[in-house]
Amino acid sequence: AYGEKGRALEGKSAVSVLTTGGRKEVYSEKGRHQFTVNQFLIPVKQSAKLCRMNYLPPFVVHGSYTMSTEEIERYAFQYKNLIINLRDEKYSESDFDTIEYINELTEHV
């Protein structure tokens, strides 16, 4: 998958999907965790780069401990639509350039 002759994953896309118990505010330089989610994911991004993959912004669900059923259902709907849109190649590379989380592309679905 990687190295001089590794090409098995080349050109494929990778996206991290994660939940946090904490709100988004705690994942910042001034927050309790002192780093953003994207900073925590740098090793994952580098691994994808070594495999010549397209690393996409993560799909992140913050505050999972206090979510209502409606919020859970909204994130599930967004995630489902994200997977369908990725499969159907509905996004261009430039869609990912200025967003922090890939959720931003699904918020208005």
GUGU-363221 format. One record per atom (N, C-alpha, C, O): x, y, z; atom name; residue number from 0; residue in three letters. Coordinates in nm, 4 decimals. Example, Ala and Ser with C-alpha at 12.3 -4.5 7.8 and 13.67 -1.06 7.14 Angstrom:
SITE          u          v          w   atom   seq   type
SITE     1.3190    -0.5690     0.7800      N     0    ALA
SITE     1.2300    -0.4500     0.7800     CA     0    ALA
SITE     1.3200    -0.3300     0.7800      C     0    ALA
SITE     1.4236    -0.3319     0.8465      O     0    ALA
SITE     1.2850    -0.2250     0.7080      N     1    SER
SITE     1.3670    -0.1060     0.7140     CA     1    SER
SITE     1.2900     0.0030     0.7870      C     1    SER
SITE     1.3409     0.1138     0.8039      O     1    SER
// end
This chain:
SITE          u          v          w   atom   seq   type
SITE     0.0814    -0.1202     0.0000      N     0    ALA
SITE     0.0000     0.0000     0.0000     CA     0    ALA
SITE     0.0857     0.1265     0.0000      C     0    ALA
SITE     0.0382     0.2329    -0.0398      O     0    ALA
SITE     0.2099     0.1165     0.0436      N     1    TYR
SITE     0.2946     0.2354     0.0479     CA     1    TYR
SITE     0.4367     0.1970     0.0091      C     1    TYR
SITE     0.4664     0.0801    -0.0153      O     1    TYR
SITE     0.5202     0.2929     0.0041      N     2    GLY
SITE     0.6575     0.2689    -0.0347     CA     2    GLY
SITE     0.6767     0.2908    -0.1833      C     2    GLY
SITE     0.5849     0.3312    -0.2546      O     2    GLY
SITE     0.7972     0.2635    -0.2282      N     3    GLU
SITE     0.8332     0.2925    -0.3670     CA     3    GLU
SITE     0.7429     0.2223    -0.4676      C     3    GLU
SITE     0.7073     0.2809    -0.5699      O     3    GLU
SITE     0.7056     0.0984    -0.4403      N     4    LYS
SITE     0.6230     0.0224    -0.5355     CA     4    LYS
SITE     0.4784     0.0075    -0.4902      C     4    LYS
SITE     0.3967    -0.0500    -0.5620      O     4    LYS
SITE     0.4466     0.0580    -0.3734      N     5    GLY
SITE     0.3112     0.0445    -0.3209     CA     5    GLY
SITE     0.2130     0.1371    -0.3912      C     5    GLY
SITE     0.2304     0.2590    -0.3913      O     5    GLY
SITE     0.1116     0.0794    -0.4501      N     6    ARG
SITE     0.0139     0.1598    -0.5235     CA     6    ARG
SITE    -0.1308     0.1133    -0.4981      C     6    ARG
SITE    -0.2228     0.1639    -0.5624      O     6    ARG
SITE    -0.1521     0.0206    -0.4080      N     7    ALA
SITE    -0.2846    -0.0374    -0.3880     CA     7    ALA
SITE    -0.3898     0.0650    -0.3452      C     7    ALA
SITE    -0.5074     0.0504    -0.3788      O     7    ALA
SITE    -0.3492     0.1674    -0.2724      N     8    LEU
SITE    -0.4443     0.2671    -0.2228     CA     8    LEU
SITE    -0.4344     0.4008    -0.2945      C     8    LEU
SITE    -0.5084     0.4939    -0.2627      O     8    LEU
SITE    -0.3459     0.4110    -0.3885      N     9    GLU
SITE    -0.3226     0.5368    -0.4582     CA     9    GLU
SITE    -0.4515     0.5903    -0.5211      C     9    GLU
SITE    -0.5241     0.5187    -0.5901      O     9    GLU
SITE    -0.4772     0.7187    -0.4948      N    10    GLY
SITE    -0.5926     0.7845    -0.5531     CA    10    GLY
SITE    -0.7238     0.7610    -0.4801      C    10    GLY
SITE    -0.8234     0.8269    -0.5096      O    10    GLY
SITE    -0.7254     0.6682    -0.3854      N    11    LYS
SITE    -0.8478     0.6444    -0.3080     CA    11    LYS
SITE    -0.8594     0.7523    -0.2002      C    11    LYS
SITE    -0.7606     0.8153    -0.1625      O    11    LYS
SITE    -0.9796     0.7719    -0.1524      N    12    SER
SITE    -1.0030     0.8730    -0.0494     CA    12    SER
SITE    -1.0125     0.8088     0.0877      C    12    SER
SITE    -1.0603     0.6963     0.1024      O    12    SER
SITE    -0.9663     0.8822     0.1875      N    13    ALA
SITE    -0.9761     0.8397     0.3269     CA    13    ALA
SITE    -1.0411     0.9515     0.4063      C    13    ALA
SITE    -1.0084     1.0688     0.3886      O    13    ALA
SITE    -1.1332     0.9146     0.4938      N    14    VAL
SITE    -1.1974     1.0126     0.5810     CA    14    VAL
SITE    -1.2087     0.9514     0.7205      C    14    VAL
SITE    -1.2521     0.8372     0.7354      O    14    VAL
SITE    -1.1702     1.0264     0.8206      N    15    SER
SITE    -1.1863     0.9823     0.9591     CA    15    SER
SITE    -1.3266     1.0194     1.0047      C    15    SER
SITE    -1.3760     1.1285     0.9762      O    15    SER
SITE    -1.3895     0.9273     1.0756      N    16    VAL
SITE    -1.5232     0.9502     1.1303     CA    16    VAL
SITE    -1.5132     0.9229     1.2794      C    16    VAL
SITE    -1.4796     0.8121     1.3210      O    16    VAL
SITE    -1.5431     1.0266     1.3613      N    17    LEU
SITE    -1.5266     1.0080     1.5041     CA    17    LEU
SITE    -1.6278     1.0876     1.5851      C    17    LEU
SITE    -1.6869     1.1850     1.5386      O    17    LEU
SITE    -1.6447     1.0417     1.7072      N    18    THR
SITE    -1.7280     1.1136     1.8026     CA    18    THR
SITE    -1.6399     1.1564     1.9192      C    18    THR
SITE    -1.5395     1.0925     1.9508      O    18    THR
SITE    -1.6802     1.2662     1.9822      N    19    THR
SITE    -1.6140     1.3093     2.1049     CA    19    THR
SITE    -1.7218     1.3356     2.2087      C    19    THR
SITE    -1.8321     1.3794     2.1758      O    19    THR
SITE    -1.6895     1.3090     2.3316      N    20    GLY
SITE    -1.7832     1.3422     2.4377     CA    20    GLY
SITE    -1.7867     1.4916     2.4628      C    20    GLY
SITE    -1.8886     1.5465     2.5048      O    20    GLY
SITE    -1.6738     1.5571     2.4366      N    21    GLY
SITE    -1.6623     1.7006     2.4619     CA    21    GLY
SITE    -1.7141     1.7858     2.3483      C    21    GLY
SITE    -1.7178     1.7431     2.2329      O    21    GLY
SITE    -1.7538     1.9060     2.3824      N    22    ARG
SITE    -1.7982     2.0035     2.2823     CA    22    ARG
SITE    -1.6804     2.0487     2.1970      C    22    ARG
SITE    -1.5648     2.0278     2.2337      O    22    ARG
SITE    -1.7092     2.1085     2.0867      N    23    LYS
SITE    -1.6053     2.1537     1.9941     CA    23    LYS
SITE    -1.5082     2.2506     2.0615      C    23    LYS
SITE    -1.3889     2.2495     2.0312      O    23    LYS
SITE    -1.5580     2.3343     2.1524      N    24    GLU
SITE    -1.4748     2.4359     2.2165     CA    24    GLU
SITE    -1.3561     2.3765     2.2925      C    24    GLU
SITE    -1.2524     2.4418     2.3042      O    24    GLU
SITE    -1.3690     2.2546     2.3441      N    25    VAL
SITE    -1.2584     2.1959     2.4203     CA    25    VAL
SITE    -1.1473     2.1451     2.3288      C    25    VAL
SITE    -1.0380     2.1127     2.3755      O    25    VAL
SITE    -1.1752     2.1382     2.1980      N    26    TYR
SITE    -1.0752     2.0956     2.0991     CA    26    TYR
SITE    -1.0230     2.2180     2.0250      C    26    TYR
SITE    -1.0502     2.2370     1.9064      O    26    TYR
SITE    -0.9482     2.3001     2.0963      N    27    SER
SITE    -0.8880     2.4212     2.0403     CA    27    SER
SITE    -0.7643     2.4541     2.1227      C    27    SER
SITE    -0.7422     2.3957     2.2288      O    27    SER
SITE    -0.6845     2.5471     2.0737      N    28    GLU
SITE    -0.5636     2.5853     2.1469     CA    28    GLU
SITE    -0.5961     2.6346     2.2878      C    28    GLU
SITE    -0.5188     2.6118     2.3807      O    28    GLU
SITE    -0.7081     2.7010     2.3038      N    29    LYS
SITE    -0.7458     2.7552     2.4343     CA    29    LYS
SITE    -0.8366     2.6613     2.5123      C    29    LYS
SITE    -0.8685     2.6879     2.6282      O    29    LYS
SITE    -0.8782     2.5525     2.4502      N    30    GLY
SITE    -0.9670     2.4575     2.5158     CA    30    GLY
SITE    -0.8921     2.3604     2.6052      C    30    GLY
SITE    -0.7691     2.3603     2.6101      O    30    GLY
SITE    -0.9665     2.2795     2.6742      N    31    ARG
SITE    -0.9096     2.1857     2.7705     CA    31    ARG
SITE    -0.8092     2.0891     2.7068      C    31    ARG
SITE    -0.7101     2.0524     2.7700      O    31    ARG
SITE    -0.8343     2.0478     2.5821      N    32    HIS
SITE    -0.7449     1.9512     2.5176     CA    32    HIS
SITE    -0.6282     2.0159     2.4434      C    32    HIS
SITE    -0.5364     1.9460     2.4005      O    32    HIS
SITE    -0.6302     2.1472     2.4277      N    33    GLN
SITE    -0.5216     2.2292     2.3727     CA    33    GLN
SITE    -0.4908     2.2053     2.2251      C    33    GLN
SITE    -0.4010     2.2696     2.1707      O    33    GLN
SITE    -0.5614     2.1162     2.1600      N    34    PHE
SITE    -0.5400     2.0888     2.0184     CA    34    PHE
SITE    -0.6753     2.0714     1.9497      C    34    PHE
SITE    -0.7745     2.0345     2.0125      O    34    PHE
SITE    -0.6766     2.0989     1.8192      N    35    THR
SITE    -0.7984     2.0754     1.7423     CA    35    THR
SITE    -0.8066     1.9273     1.7067      C    35    THR
SITE    -0.7078     1.8544     1.7160      O    35    THR
SITE    -0.9241     1.8845     1.6664      N    36    VAL
SITE    -0.9403     1.7467     1.6193     CA    36    VAL
SITE    -0.8449     1.7212     1.5031      C    36    VAL
SITE    -0.7812     1.6161     1.4967      O    36    VAL
SITE    -0.8350     1.8167     1.4117      N    37    ASN
SITE    -0.7458     1.7984     1.2968     CA    37    ASN
SITE    -0.6003     1.7839     1.3394      C    37    ASN
SITE    -0.5249     1.7107     1.2754      O    37    ASN
SITE    -0.5596     1.8514     1.4450      N    38    GLN
SITE    -0.4225     1.8348     1.4940     CA    38    GLN
SITE    -0.4020     1.6945     1.5523      C    38    GLN
SITE    -0.2957     1.6349     1.5349      O    38    GLN
SITE    -0.5023     1.6429     1.6202      N    39    PHE
SITE    -0.4927     1.5060     1.6713     CA    39    PHE
SITE    -0.4838     1.4039     1.5579      C    39    PHE
SITE    -0.4278     1.2958     1.5763      O    39    PHE
SITE    -0.5382     1.4370     1.4421      N    40    LEU
SITE    -0.5424     1.3431     1.3291     CA    40    LEU
SITE    -0.4231     1.3542     1.2341      C    40    LEU
SITE    -0.4204     1.2853     1.1321      O    40    LEU
SITE    -0.3255     1.4381     1.2645      N    41    ILE
SITE    -0.2101     1.4549     1.1753     CA    41    ILE
SITE    -0.1417     1.3210     1.1429      C    41    ILE
SITE    -0.1078     1.2997     1.0265      O    41    ILE
SITE    -0.1196     1.2305     1.2377      N    42    PRO
SITE    -0.0568     1.1026     1.2013     CA    42    PRO
SITE    -0.1413     1.0203     1.1030      C    42    PRO
SITE    -0.0864     0.9511     1.0172      O    42    PRO
SITE    -0.2718     1.0276     1.1150      N    43    VAL
SITE    -0.3599     0.9557     1.0229     CA    43    VAL
SITE    -0.3494     1.0173     0.8835      C    43    VAL
SITE    -0.3415     0.9462     0.7833      O    43    VAL
SITE    -0.3495     1.1490     0.8789      N    44    LYS
SITE    -0.3352     1.2194     0.7511     CA    44    LYS
SITE    -0.2025     1.1836     0.6844      C    44    LYS
SITE    -0.1981     1.1618     0.5634      O    44    LYS
SITE    -0.0956     1.1775     0.7614      N    45    GLN
SITE     0.0356     1.1433     0.7070     CA    45    GLN
SITE     0.0376     0.9997     0.6554      C    45    GLN
SITE     0.0983     0.9720     0.5519      O    45    GLN
SITE    -0.0276     0.9090     0.7258      N    46    SER
SITE    -0.0349     0.7700     0.6794     CA    46    SER
SITE    -0.1056     0.7620     0.5452      C    46    SER
SITE    -0.0622     0.6890     0.4561      O    46    SER
SITE    -0.2141     0.8367     0.5302      N    47    ALA
SITE    -0.2849     0.8404     0.4026     CA    47    ALA
SITE    -0.1950     0.8972     0.2927      C    47    ALA
SITE    -0.1942     0.8479     0.1799      O    47    ALA
SITE    -0.1199     1.0007     0.3271      N    48    LYS
SITE    -0.0285     1.0613     0.2297     CA    48    LYS
SITE     0.0779     0.9606     0.1845      C    48    LYS
SITE     0.1095     0.9530     0.0658      O    48    LYS
SITE     0.1326     0.8842     0.2781      N    49    LEU
SITE     0.2321     0.7824     0.2432     CA    49    LEU
SITE     0.1758     0.6782     0.1467      C    49    LEU
SITE     0.2488     0.6212     0.0656      O    49    LEU
SITE     0.0465     0.6545     0.1566      N    50    CYS
SITE    -0.0201     0.5578     0.0689     CA    50    CYS
SITE    -0.0750     0.6234    -0.0573      C    50    CYS
SITE    -0.1466     0.5602    -0.1349      O    50    CYS
SITE    -0.0408     0.7513    -0.0773      N    51    ARG
SITE    -0.0841     0.8292    -0.1937     CA    51    ARG
SITE    -0.2362     0.8412    -0.2018      C    51    ARG
SITE    -0.2945     0.8391    -0.3102      O    51    ARG
SITE    -0.2985     0.8539    -0.0855      N    52    MET
SITE    -0.4437     0.8677    -0.0783     CA    52    MET
SITE    -0.4827     1.0149    -0.0686      C    52    MET
SITE    -0.4004     1.1003    -0.0355      O    52    MET
SITE    -0.6075     1.0427    -0.0976      N    53    ASN
SITE    -0.6651     1.1757    -0.0774     CA    53    ASN
SITE    -0.7260     1.1762     0.0623      C    53    ASN
SITE    -0.8262     1.1090     0.0867      O    53    ASN
SITE    -0.6668     1.2507     0.1526      N    54    TYR
SITE    -0.7200     1.2568     0.2884     CA    54    TYR
SITE    -0.8204     1.3702     0.2972      C    54    TYR
SITE    -0.7866     1.4862     0.2737      O    54    TYR
SITE    -0.9431     1.3364     0.3308      N    55    LEU
SITE    -1.0515     1.4335     0.3379     CA    55    LEU
SITE    -1.0674     1.4845     0.4809      C    55    LEU
SITE    -1.0241     1.4183     0.5752      O    55    LEU
SITE    -1.1284     1.6006     0.4977      N    56    PRO
SITE    -1.1556     1.6482     0.6338     CA    56    PRO
SITE    -1.2409     1.5459     0.7094      C    56    PRO
SITE    -1.3195     1.4740     0.6476      O    56    PRO
SITE    -1.2268     1.5386     0.8399      N    57    PRO
SITE    -1.3003     1.4383     0.9165     CA    57    PRO
SITE    -1.4489     1.4714     0.9317      C    57    PRO
SITE    -1.4902     1.5871     0.9234      O    57    PRO
SITE    -1.5269     1.3671     0.9540      N    58    PHE
SITE    -1.6672     1.3808     0.9936     CA    58    PHE
SITE    -1.6649     1.3672     1.1452      C    58    PHE
SITE    -1.6305     1.2613     1.1977      O    58    PHE
SITE    -1.7015     1.4743     1.2160      N    59    VAL
SITE    -1.6875     1.4768     1.3618     CA    59    VAL
SITE    -1.8218     1.5071     1.4276      C    59    VAL
SITE    -1.8941     1.5984     1.3877      O    59    VAL
SITE    -1.8522     1.4282     1.5286      N    60    VAL
SITE    -1.9713     1.4509     1.6102     CA    60    VAL
SITE    -1.9223     1.4853     1.7501      C    60    VAL
SITE    -1.8699     1.3998     1.8215      O    60    VAL
SITE    -1.9399     1.6119     1.7886      N    61    HIS
SITE    -1.8989     1.6574     1.9218     CA    61    HIS
SITE    -2.0157     1.6452     2.0190      C    61    HIS
SITE    -2.1321     1.6499     1.9791      O    61    HIS
SITE    -1.9830     1.6295     2.1469      N    62    GLY
SITE    -2.0839     1.6314     2.2521     CA    62    GLY
SITE    -2.1764     1.5115     2.2512      C    62    GLY
SITE    -2.2950     1.5239     2.2818      O    62    GLY
SITE    -2.1240     1.3973     2.2167      N    63    SER
SITE    -2.2095     1.2791     2.2023     CA    63    SER
SITE    -2.2773     1.2366     2.3325      C    63    SER
SITE    -2.3814     1.1710     2.3291      O    63    SER
SITE    -2.2199     1.2731     2.4461      N    64    TYR
SITE    -2.2794     1.2346     2.5749     CA    64    TYR
SITE    -2.4124     1.3041     2.6030      C    64    TYR
SITE    -2.4965     1.2521     2.6763      O    64    TYR
SITE    -2.4299     1.4203     2.5448      N    65    THR
SITE    -2.5494     1.4988     2.5790     CA    65    THR
SITE    -2.6441     1.5166     2.4613      C    65    THR
SITE    -2.7296     1.6051     2.4644      O    65    THR
SITE    -2.6311     1.4360     2.3593      N    66    MET
SITE    -2.7135     1.4533     2.2392     CA    66    MET
SITE    -2.8550     1.4011     2.2585      C    66    MET
SITE    -2.8796     1.3019     2.3272      O    66    MET
SITE    -2.9455     1.4717     2.1952      N    67    SER
SITE    -3.0838     1.4261     2.1927     CA    67    SER
SITE    -3.1007     1.3242     2.0799      C    67    SER
SITE    -3.0150     1.3133     1.9922      O    67    SER
SITE    -3.2085     1.2517     2.0825      N    68    THR
SITE    -3.2383     1.1560     1.9763     CA    68    THR
SITE    -3.2450     1.2262     1.8417      C    68    THR
SITE    -3.1993     1.1720     1.7410      O    68    THR
SITE    -3.3014     1.3458     1.8390      N    69    GLU
SITE    -3.3127     1.4210     1.7139     CA    69    GLU
SITE    -3.1754     1.4564     1.6582      C    69    GLU
SITE    -3.1532     1.4486     1.5374      O    69    GLU
SITE    -3.0825     1.4955     1.7468      N    70    GLU
SITE    -2.9467     1.5287     1.7020     CA    70    GLU
SITE    -2.8750     1.4049     1.6473      C    70    GLU
SITE    -2.8064     1.4126     1.5454      O    70    GLU
SITE    -2.8908     1.2934     1.7139      N    71    ILE
SITE    -2.8303     1.1688     1.6667     CA    71    ILE
SITE    -2.8846     1.1335     1.5287      C    71    ILE
SITE    -2.8092     1.0955     1.4391      O    71    ILE
SITE    -3.0138     1.1461     1.5127      N    72    GLU
SITE    -3.0762     1.1157     1.3828     CA    72    GLU
SITE    -3.0280     1.2116     1.2746      C    72    GLU
SITE    -3.0096     1.1708     1.1599      O    72    GLU
SITE    -3.0071     1.3385     1.3095      N    73    ARG
SITE    -2.9583     1.4365     1.2117     CA    73    ARG
SITE    -2.8174     1.4008     1.1660      C    73    ARG
SITE    -2.7878     1.4064     1.0467      O    73    ARG
SITE    -2.7300     1.3640     1.2601      N    74    TYR
SITE    -2.5942     1.3239     1.2232     CA    74    TYR
SITE    -2.5963     1.1947     1.1408      C    74    TYR
SITE    -2.5193     1.1812     1.0457      O    74    TYR
SITE    -2.6823     1.1013     1.1757      N    75    ALA
SITE    -2.6926     0.9770     1.0983     CA    75    ALA
SITE    -2.7362     1.0075     0.9556      C    75    ALA
SITE    -2.6832     0.9491     0.8611      O    75    ALA
SITE    -2.8317     1.0981     0.9389      N    76    PHE
SITE    -2.8775     1.1384     0.8062     CA    76    PHE
SITE    -2.7639     1.2056     0.7285      C    76    PHE
SITE    -2.7439     1.1765     0.6106      O    76    PHE
SITE    -2.6897     1.2950     0.7940      N    77    GLN
SITE    -2.5768     1.3614     0.7293     CA    77    GLN
SITE    -2.4706     1.2602     0.6866      C    77    GLN
SITE    -2.4176     1.2679     0.5758      O    77    GLN
SITE    -2.4403     1.1662     0.7745      N    78    TYR
SITE    -2.3374     1.0676     0.7437     CA    78    TYR
SITE    -2.3799     0.9792     0.6257      C    78    TYR
SITE    -2.3007     0.9512     0.5358      O    78    TYR
SITE    -2.5035     0.9369     0.6279      N    79    LYS
SITE    -2.5556     0.8563     0.5168     CA    79    LYS
SITE    -2.5420     0.9332     0.3852      C    79    LYS
SITE    -2.4958     0.8782     0.2852      O    79    LYS
SITE    -2.5818     1.0586     0.3858      N    80    ASN
SITE    -2.5727     1.1396     0.2642     CA    80    ASN
SITE    -2.4283     1.1648     0.2228      C    80    ASN
SITE    -2.3980     1.1703     0.1036      O    80    ASN
SITE    -2.3399     1.1800     0.3192      N    81    LEU
SITE    -2.1986     1.1964     0.2876     CA    81    LEU
SITE    -2.1468     1.0737     0.2123      C    81    LEU
SITE    -2.0818     1.0868     0.1086      O    81    LEU
SITE    -2.1755     0.9565     0.2640      N    82    ILE
SITE    -2.1278     0.8332     0.2003     CA    82    ILE
SITE    -2.1843     0.8200     0.0594      C    82    ILE
SITE    -2.1122     0.7835    -0.0334      O    82    ILE
SITE    -2.3118     0.8492     0.0432      N    83    ILE
SITE    -2.3738     0.8420    -0.0898     CA    83    ILE
SITE    -2.3099     0.9429    -0.1841      C    83    ILE
SITE    -2.2786     0.9100    -0.2985      O    83    ILE
SITE    -2.2902     1.0664    -0.1364      N    84    ASN
SITE    -2.2317     1.1705    -0.2215     CA    84    ASN
SITE    -2.0859     1.1410    -0.2568      C    84    ASN
SITE    -2.0419     1.1717    -0.3675      O    84    ASN
SITE    -2.0112     1.0822    -0.1644      N    85    LEU
SITE    -1.8743     1.0423    -0.1966     CA    85    LEU
SITE    -1.8752     0.9307    -0.3008      C    85    LEU
SITE    -1.7986     0.9333    -0.3972      O    85    LEU
SITE    -1.9616     0.8342    -0.2801      N    86    ARG
SITE    -1.9727     0.7242    -0.3763     CA    86    ARG
SITE    -2.0062     0.7748    -0.5154      C    86    ARG
SITE    -1.9497     0.7298    -0.6151      O    86    ARG
SITE    -2.0994     0.8696    -0.5204      N    87    ASP
SITE    -2.1474     0.9224    -0.6481     CA    87    ASP
SITE    -2.0638     1.0379    -0.7013      C    87    ASP
SITE    -2.0995     1.1009    -0.8008      O    87    ASP
SITE    -1.9512     1.0653    -0.6338      N    88    GLU
SITE    -1.8562     1.1691    -0.6742     CA    88    GLU
SITE    -1.9234     1.3055    -0.6931      C    88    GLU
SITE    -1.9032     1.3726    -0.7943      O    88    GLU
SITE    -2.0034     1.3449    -0.5939      N    89    LYS
SITE    -2.0759     1.4725    -0.5970     CA    89    LYS
SITE    -1.9894     1.5910    -0.5552      C    89    LYS
SITE    -2.0284     1.7062    -0.5745      O    89    LYS
SITE    -1.8729     1.5636    -0.4984      N    90    TYR
SITE    -1.7857     1.6705    -0.4510     CA    90    TYR
SITE    -1.6641     1.6826    -0.5418      C    90    TYR
SITE    -1.6196     1.5856    -0.6031      O    90    TYR
SITE    -1.6115     1.8056    -0.5487      N    91    SER
SITE    -1.4851     1.8263    -0.6189     CA    91    SER
SITE    -1.3768     1.8479    -0.5132      C    91    SER
SITE    -1.4074     1.8737    -0.3968      O    91    SER
SITE    -1.2528     1.8373    -0.5533      N    92    GLU
SITE    -1.1427     1.8560    -0.4584     CA    92    GLU
SITE    -1.1485     1.9919    -0.3907      C    92    GLU
SITE    -1.1144     2.0043    -0.2731      O    92    GLU
SITE    -1.1910     2.0926    -0.4633      N    93    SER
SITE    -1.1964     2.2274    -0.4058     CA    93    SER
SITE    -1.3017     2.2393    -0.2960      C    93    SER
SITE    -1.2941     2.3300    -0.2131      O    93    SER
SITE    -1.3997     2.1493    -0.2941      N    94    ASP
SITE    -1.5013     2.1518    -0.1880     CA    94    ASP
SITE    -1.4389     2.1275    -0.0509      C    94    ASP
SITE    -1.4944     2.1696     0.0506      O    94    ASP
SITE    -1.3253     2.0607    -0.0470      N    95    PHE
SITE    -1.2626     2.0234     0.0791     CA    95    PHE
SITE    -1.1564     2.1226     0.1261      C    95    PHE
SITE    -1.1065     2.1117     0.2381      O    95    PHE
SITE    -1.1222     2.2180     0.0422      N    96    ASP
SITE    -1.0099     2.3075     0.0706     CA    96    ASP
SITE    -1.0304     2.4022     0.1882      C    96    ASP
SITE    -0.9339     2.4335     0.2580      O    96    ASP
SITE    -1.1506     2.4481     0.2122      N    97    THR
SITE    -1.1712     2.5539     0.3110     CA    97    THR
SITE    -1.2579     2.5119     0.4293      C    97    THR
SITE    -1.3012     2.5964     0.5076      O    97    THR
SITE    -1.2833     2.3835     0.4426      N    98    ILE
SITE    -1.3692     2.3389     0.5522     CA    98    ILE
SITE    -1.2872     2.2678     0.6593      C    98    ILE
SITE    -1.1855     2.2048     0.6305      O    98    ILE
SITE    -1.3331     2.2793     0.7818      N    99    GLU
SITE    -1.2668     2.2117     0.8936     CA    99    GLU
SITE    -1.3137     2.0671     0.9035      C    99    GLU
SITE    -1.2333     1.9751     0.9182      O    99    GLU
SITE    -1.4439     2.0490     0.8953      N   100    TYR
SITE    -1.5048     1.9159     0.9029     CA   100    TYR
SITE    -1.5870     1.8928     0.7768      C   100    TYR
SITE    -1.6481     1.9851     0.7229      O   100    TYR
SITE    -1.5874     1.7701     0.7316      N   101    ILE
SITE    -1.6641     1.7365     0.6123     CA   101    ILE
SITE    -1.8144     1.7489     0.6385      C   101    ILE
SITE    -1.8936     1.7572     0.5447      O   101    ILE
SITE    -1.8528     1.7500     0.7645      N   102    ASN
SITE    -1.9935     1.7718     0.8009     CA   102    ASN
SITE    -2.0485     1.8981     0.7376      C   102    ASN
SITE    -2.1670     1.9060     0.7050      O   102    ASN
SITE    -1.9611     1.9973     0.7202      N   103    GLU
SITE    -2.0057     2.1247     0.6651     CA   103    GLU
SITE    -2.0675     2.1095     0.5261      C   103    GLU
SITE    -2.1487     2.1924     0.4851      O   103    GLU
SITE    -2.0299     2.0054     0.4546      N   104    LEU
SITE    -2.0869     1.9816     0.3209     CA   104    LEU
SITE    -2.2234     1.9166     0.3279      C   104    LEU
SITE    -2.2966     1.9148     0.2289      O   104    LEU
SITE    -2.2587     1.8630     0.4441      N   105    THR
SITE    -2.3855     1.7895     0.4573     CA   105    THR
SITE    -2.4869     1.8612     0.5465      C   105    THR
SITE    -2.5979     1.8115     0.5652      O   105    THR
SITE    -2.4507     1.9761     0.6013      N   106    GLU
SITE    -2.5384     2.0431     0.6976     CA   106    GLU
SITE    -2.6711     2.0861     0.6385      C   106    GLU
SITE    -2.7709     2.0932     0.7103      O   106    GLU
SITE    -2.6746     2.1148     0.5099      N   107    HIS
SITE    -2.7969     2.1652     0.4505     CA   107    HIS
SITE    -2.8687     2.0621     0.3647      C   107    HIS
SITE    -2.9557     2.0958     0.2843      O   107    HIS
SITE    -2.8310     1.9360     0.3829      N   108    VAL
SITE    -2.8930     1.8297     0.3039     CA   108    VAL
SITE    -3.0319     1.8046     0.3552      C   108    VAL
SITE    -3.1025     1.7185     0.3026      O   108    VAL
// end
